[in-house]
Each structure stands twice: as structure tokens, then as C-alpha cells.
Amino acid sequence: MWTKILALLLLACGLLLSEAGIHAQPEFPQRPIRMVVPFVAGGGADFVSRSIGQKLEESLGQKIVVDYRAGGGGMIASDVVAHAAPDGYTLYMAGSTFTSAPSLHKKLPFNPYNDFAPISLVTVTPGVLVVHPSLPVRTVKELIALAKVKPGELTYGSAGIGAASHLAGEQFNLLAKIDILHVPFKGSSQVSVSLLGGEIFIAFINPVSILANIRAGRLRALAVTTTERSPLLPEIPTISEEGVPGYDNKIWTGVLAPGRTPEAILLRLNSELHKALRSSDVVKRLAADGAIPSPSSRKQFETFLKTEMEKTSQLLKRAGVVPR
């Protein structure tokens, strides 16, 4: 009998100690947080990371350290995050290269669904469809008409296969039922140079990088790529407004964590991101770059990612891109 009583007392003590251990867990975060960016410093994802980083530092009480892991079309950065400890101290400022990866590679060193935990969509930036002024068109309808007369002769540049600018062009080809030839470059800056030099005729690009050239008449803006107009170019209609219904291509950023990160940490980060994205100074800073704050729930962001992967897969298959 005494043996049973002793066993029960030991069990009770064990439960109390276990519960005390749970409550003794330090509150997240206790050290700096790393934000992995899949591009070089100075790009759009870097700008967004720094724009919200200061607010996150204030609310979380820890420094946000930006870690640039450019290369491999975002594969290097994705791999780093996928294999990081799932403790909330490594985050990923992802973009379209993340959802393009499964369509571009036969084998990935990570699972894009299981090895990442969506936290929140962060920003959406409308791209702009621009043409060289030597092209005799002033509207989307005129561009489509010209492309139908000259199939495969007009060219559009992109920042590379699978980039948002490439997908924008392929969706335009698909929905407008035309054939504009894709010319991939190694980054959007090269696209701008070639467009200004008249080497290519068309581009789907972030308006910030070429806004001065649009204002000066060196490039002609025909439409923006999202379903809503750009705050930087409110006078420019959307492609869908211009007679291509259903057209929608976003330049987006969103934050992910390694898979198996505790739900409580993910929800805390989601909440703090929402606060940062609603603060007036962050909204103003992002607007200057043409970015629109777009906070979402974890589930909404997960659905968004799956939709983007499916859309990307269909567009790249149609474009004849074979996974390597």
C-alpha cells in the first residue's frame, strides 16, 4: 500500500515539475531574428524587409538582421530557410521565385509545402506594361492588334525565366491570344537598359525603376498588371480594364518560417507583421515604392501560395519551359 502511495506522490510531483517547466519557457523572442532575402541588397524584397524591420524590432524587442542569399533563382535562400531550426529565429521574405521553383526544377532540396510555414502575405506591387516610344501603339488594344499582325516579331524582356515579369508576359500572351517573343535577362536593371535602348519593345516591370523615364517620355506606360490601379500611376488603366478580362499579375512579398515552427510563434509573428503593415509611416514608405500593404491570415497566405504555384505551372508549361 505504501508503495502505491509513494508512486502516486512521485507521479504528482513529476506532473507539477513538468507544468512548471512549461510555464518557465522564455517568451519569444529572446535573441535577434534573421530575415533571409533571396536577392542582393537594394532590391524590392530588401526594401520591404527594411521597411517593416524597424517596426518589428520595436514590437518584438529584438533586432531583425537581414541575411542576403542571392543566387539560384531563389533556391539558395529557400534551402537555407527550409533547413533552419523551426524556432522562429529564421524568417524568409519570399516572392515569386518561391512559387516558380517547383515548375523550374525536377528535384528540389526541400519540399515547398511541408518545409515552410506561411506567416502572412506582406505586400503587393502592381507592375506596369511599358513600350518603347518607337512602337506605334498608345493603348493595350493597339498593342494586341499589332502583335496579331506581327506574331513572334515583337519582343518583351523579363528578369529571367520564372520571374514575375516573365509570368506577366506569358499570361498576357495567353489571355490576349497573341505571340510576343520572350527575351530573358539577368535582372530587371538589364531589362530597363535594353528597353530604353530599343533592343526590346515591351516590358512588364516595377514602375519605380522606370518612373522617371515614363514621366520624361522615354518610355510609354500602357497599363498596370493588377486588377487595381497603381498609386504611383493612378491615371494608367489596368490591363483587364483595357479589354483583357481576368488578367492579374502581382509582384508580391510574403513571410515564411521553417516548417514545424510552433503555432504560437507563427501567430505572434503574424500579429506583429499586421501591426507593422498598418502603421502610417510604414504605409507611407511602402507607397513611395509602389507597394501596397497586404496583410493576411496564415490560411489565406497558404491558399495564395498554392494558387500561385498552380498558375505558374500552367503558364510555364504553355511557354514550353521544361524543368531542369
ZIGI-V371037 format. One record per residue. N is the residue number from 0. RES is the residue in one letter. OMEGA is omega in radians with two decimals (none if undefined). BURIAL is # if it has 9 or more other C-alpha atoms within 8 Angstrom, else .. D_FIRST is the distance of its C-alpha to the first C-alpha in Angstrom with 1 decimal. Layout:
BEGIN
n/res/omega/burial/d_first
N/RES/OMEGA/BURIAL/D_FIRST
N/RES/OMEGA/BURIAL/D_FIRST
END
This chain:
BEGIN
n/res/omega/burial/d_first
0/M/3.13/./0.0
1/W/3.11/./3.8
2/T/3.12/./5.3
3/K/3.13/./5.2
4/I/3.14/./6.4
5/L/3.14/./8.7
6/A/3.12/./9.9
7/L/3.11/./10.8
8/L/3.12/./12.5
9/L/3.11/./14.4
10/L/3.13/./15.5
11/A/3.12/./16.8
12/C/3.14/./18.6
13/G/3.12/./20.1
14/L/3.12/./21.4
15/L/3.13/./22.9
16/L/3.12/./24.5
17/S/3.14/./25.9
18/E/3.11/./27.3
19/A/3.13/./28.8
20/G/3.13/./30.4
21/I/-3.11/./31.9
22/H/-3.10/./33.5
23/A/3.13/./34.6
24/Q/-3.12/./36.8
25/P/-3.14/./40.4
26/E/3.12/./42.8
27/F/-0.05/./45.3
28/P/3.14/#/47.8
29/Q/3.14/./47.4
30/R/-3.12/./50.4
31/P/3.14/#/53.7
32/I/3.14/#/54.0
33/R/3.07/#/56.3
34/M/-3.12/#/58.6
35/V/3.14/#/60.0
36/V/-3.05/#/63.6
37/P/-3.12/#/65.2
38/F/3.09/#/68.7
39/V/3.12/#/70.7
40/A/3.08/./70.9
41/G/-3.14/./73.2
42/G/-3.10/./72.4
43/G/-3.14/./71.3
44/A/3.10/#/67.6
45/D/3.14/#/67.9
46/F/3.14/#/69.6
47/V/3.14/#/66.9
48/S/-3.12/#/64.2
49/R/3.14/#/65.9
50/S/-3.12/#/66.8
51/I/-3.07/#/63.2
52/G/-3.11/#/61.7
53/Q/3.12/#/62.7
54/K/3.12/#/61.1
55/L/3.10/#/57.9
56/E/3.14/#/57.9
57/E/-3.05/./58.3
58/S/-3.11/./55.5
59/L/3.12/./53.0
60/G/3.12/./53.8
61/Q/-3.12/#/54.3
62/K/3.01/./57.4
63/I/-3.09/#/58.4
64/V/-3.14/./59.8
65/V/-3.11/#/62.2
66/D/-3.09/./62.0
67/Y/3.11/#/65.1
68/R/-3.11/#/64.5
69/A/3.05/#/67.8
70/G/3.08/#/68.9
71/G/-3.12/./68.3
72/G/3.14/#/68.9
73/G/-3.08/#/65.6
74/M/-3.11/#/63.7
75/I/-3.14/#/63.0
76/A/-3.13/#/61.4
77/S/-3.13/#/59.4
78/D/3.12/#/58.0
79/V/-3.09/./57.0
80/V/-3.11/#/55.1
81/A/-3.08/#/53.5
82/H/3.08/./51.9
83/A/3.11/./51.0
84/A/-3.11/./47.5
85/P/-3.05/#/46.3
86/D/3.11/./45.5
87/G/-3.09/#/48.4
88/Y/2.99/#/50.4
89/T/3.13/#/52.9
90/L/-3.05/#/55.0
91/Y/3.04/#/58.0
92/M/-3.01/#/61.2
93/A/3.08/#/62.2
94/G/-3.01/#/65.3
95/S/3.13/#/67.3
96/T/3.13/#/66.9
97/F/-3.10/#/63.2
98/T/3.07/#/63.9
99/S/-3.02/#/66.9
100/A/-3.12/#/65.0
101/P/-3.13/#/63.6
102/S/-3.08/#/67.1
103/L/-3.05/#/68.7
104/H/3.11/#/66.4
105/K/-3.13/./65.4
106/K/3.10/./62.3
107/L/3.10/./60.5
108/P/-3.13/./58.1
109/F/3.06/./55.8
110/N/-3.06/./54.9
111/P/3.13/./56.7
112/Y/-3.01/./54.1
113/N/-3.05/./50.7
114/D/3.13/#/51.4
115/F/3.09/#/52.5
116/A/3.12/#/51.0
117/P/3.09/#/53.8
118/I/3.11/#/53.7
119/S/2.87/#/57.0
120/L/-3.06/#/60.6
121/V/-3.13/#/62.5
122/T/2.97/#/66.3
123/V/3.13/#/69.0
124/T/3.07/#/72.5
125/P/3.00/#/75.5
126/G/3.12/#/77.6
127/V/3.06/#/81.4
128/L/-3.12/#/83.8
129/V/3.09/#/86.8
130/V/3.03/#/90.0
131/H/-3.07/#/92.7
132/P/3.10/#/95.7
133/S/3.10/./97.9
134/L/-3.02/./96.2
135/P/3.11/./98.3
136/V/3.10/./95.4
137/R/3.10/./94.3
138/T/3.10/#/91.7
139/V/3.14/#/88.9
140/K/3.11/./91.1
141/E/3.11/#/93.9
142/L/3.13/#/91.7
143/I/3.14/#/90.4
144/A/3.13/./94.0
145/L/-3.14/#/95.1
146/A/3.12/#/92.1
147/K/3.09/#/93.1
148/V/-3.10/./96.6
149/K/-3.11/./95.5
150/P/3.11/#/92.4
151/G/-3.12/#/90.8
152/E/3.10/./93.3
153/L/-3.09/#/91.6
154/T/3.00/#/88.8
155/Y/-3.12/#/85.6
156/G/3.08/#/83.7
157/S/3.13/#/79.9
158/A/3.10/#/77.6
159/G/-3.13/#/76.5
160/I/-3.13/./75.2
161/G/3.11/#/72.2
162/A/-3.14/#/72.9
163/A/-3.12/#/73.1
164/S/3.07/#/76.9
165/H/-3.14/#/77.1
166/L/3.11/#/74.9
167/A/3.14/#/77.1
168/G/-3.13/#/80.2
169/E/3.08/#/78.8
170/Q/3.10/#/77.7
171/F/3.08/#/81.1
172/N/-3.07/#/82.7
173/L/-3.03/./80.5
174/L/3.12/#/81.0
175/A/3.12/./84.6
176/K/-3.14/./85.4
177/I/-3.14/#/87.3
178/D/3.03/#/87.2
179/I/-3.02/#/87.2
180/L/-3.14/#/86.7
181/H/3.07/#/83.6
182/V/-3.12/./84.2
183/P/3.07/#/81.0
184/F/3.10/#/81.1
185/K/3.12/./78.7
186/G/-3.07/#/77.8
187/S/-3.14/#/79.2
188/S/3.10/./81.6
189/Q/3.09/#/83.5
190/V/-3.13/#/83.8
191/S/-3.12/#/85.3
192/V/-3.11/./87.9
193/S/3.11/#/88.9
194/L/3.13/#/89.2
195/L/3.14/#/91.3
196/G/3.12/./93.5
197/G/3.12/#/94.1
198/E/2.98/./92.5
199/I/-3.05/#/90.2
200/F/-2.93/#/91.0
201/I/3.02/#/87.6
202/A/2.99/#/84.2
203/F/-2.87/#/81.0
204/I/3.06/#/79.8
205/N/-3.05/#/78.1
206/P/-3.10/#/80.8
207/V/-3.05/./80.0
208/S/-3.09/#/81.3
209/I/-3.08/#/84.7
210/L/-3.14/./85.1
211/A/3.14/./88.0
212/N/3.05/#/89.8
213/I/-3.13/#/89.4
214/R/-3.10/./90.9
215/A/3.12/./93.7
216/G/3.12/./94.6
217/R/3.03/#/93.8
218/L/-3.12/#/91.3
219/R/3.11/#/91.2
220/A/-3.14/#/88.0
221/L/-3.06/#/88.0
222/A/3.04/#/84.5
223/V/-2.91/#/80.8
224/T/-3.13/#/78.2
225/T/-3.13/#/75.5
226/T/3.07/#/75.7
227/E/-3.12/./76.3
228/R/3.14/#/79.0
229/S/3.08/#/78.5
230/P/3.11/./78.5
231/L/-3.10/./80.7
232/L/-3.05/./83.2
233/P/-3.13/./83.1
234/E/-3.09/./86.6
235/I/-3.11/#/85.7
236/P/3.06/#/84.5
237/T/3.11/#/81.6
238/I/3.13/#/82.3
239/S/3.06/#/81.0
240/E/-3.05/./83.4
241/E/3.02/#/86.2
242/G/3.06/./85.9
243/V/-3.07/#/83.0
244/P/3.13/./80.3
245/G/-3.12/./76.7
246/Y/3.12/#/77.4
247/D/3.10/#/74.6
248/N/-3.06/#/73.7
249/K/2.85/#/71.6
250/I/-2.99/#/71.2
251/W/2.98/#/67.6
252/T/3.10/#/64.8
253/G/-3.08/#/61.1
254/V/3.09/#/57.9
255/L/3.02/#/55.3
256/A/3.05/#/52.2
257/P/3.09/#/50.5
258/G/3.12/#/48.5
259/R/3.00/./44.7
260/T/-3.11/#/45.3
261/P/-3.09/#/42.6
262/E/-3.12/./43.8
263/A/3.12/./43.3
264/I/3.13/#/45.7
265/L/3.14/#/48.2
266/L/3.09/#/48.3
267/R/3.14/./48.8
268/L/3.09/#/51.7
269/N/-3.13/#/53.1
270/S/-3.11/./53.1
271/E/3.07/#/54.8
272/L/3.13/#/57.4
273/H/3.12/#/58.3
274/K/-3.13/./58.8
275/A/-3.08/#/61.0
276/L/3.12/#/63.1
277/R/-3.12/#/63.8
278/S/-3.01/./64.9
279/S/-3.10/./68.7
280/D/3.10/./69.5
281/V/3.11/#/67.7
282/V/-3.14/#/69.4
283/K/-3.13/./72.7
284/R/-3.14/#/72.2
285/L/-3.14/#/71.2
286/A/3.12/#/74.2
287/A/3.12/./76.6
288/D/3.13/./75.4
289/G/-3.09/#/75.7
290/A/-3.14/#/71.9
291/I/3.11/#/70.2
292/P/-3.05/#/66.6
293/S/-3.13/#/64.6
294/P/-3.12/#/60.9
295/S/2.99/#/58.7
296/S/3.11/#/55.2
297/R/-3.11/#/53.2
298/K/3.12/./53.6
299/Q/3.14/#/57.3
300/F/3.09/#/57.8
301/E/3.11/#/56.0
302/T/3.11/./58.3
303/F/-3.12/./61.3
304/L/3.13/#/60.5
305/K/3.12/#/60.2
306/T/3.13/./63.4
307/E/3.12/#/65.2
308/M/3.13/#/64.1
309/E/3.13/./65.4
310/K/3.14/./68.6
311/T/3.14/#/69.2
312/S/-3.12/#/68.6
313/Q/-3.11/./71.2
314/L/-3.11/#/73.8
315/L/3.07/#/73.5
316/K/3.13/#/73.8
317/R/-3.13/./76.9
318/A/3.12/./78.3
319/G/3.13/./77.9
320/V/-3.12/./75.4
321/V/3.12/./73.6
322/P/-3.10/./70.2
323/R/none/./70.5
END
